[in-house]
Amino acid sequence: MRSFSKVLSTRFATATLLFGMANAAQAAVEVTSDPALYSDKICALHNSFGKDTLVRTSVSIDDLESLQKTVKANATELESQKRTLSEQARQIEELKRNSGSSSSSNTNEISGLKREISDQERAIDQLKRTVEELSRKVK
């Protein structure tokens, strides 16, 4: 995570330097090589009618790192759900092949497994949407 802070600090310093040169008379921004703290807030360039200004946001470095951890955890969970779903689909196919007759117990078991798969597909879709949403927020 330190490299993330250094890259962020470098980008911030570059943006601040460019902003400072263009608007030296308007605002004083000190650029240092100190590492960023987790509680530090992220700045953003705001363009209003062709004029760029540096504005504070409510997003902290800690928020970004938490978001990154959440995205990774969700991606891991999504992969786990996909493996479970594949295994259950394989089991259903095996049950279909092994059942010569369609007894009611096998049919009920297959129906139950199909419901489970449907539930898990919905959960995977929800996780996928959450991961995509969090990914967009990180970018």
Buried (B, 14 or more C-beta within 10 A) or exposed (E): EEEEBEEBBEEBBEBBEEBBEEBEEEEEBEEEEEEBEEEBBBBEEEEEEEEBEBEEEEBBBEBBBEBBEBBEEBBEBBEEBBEBBEEBEEBBEEBEEEBEEEEEEBEEBBEEBEEBBEEBEEBBEEBBEBBEEBBEEEE
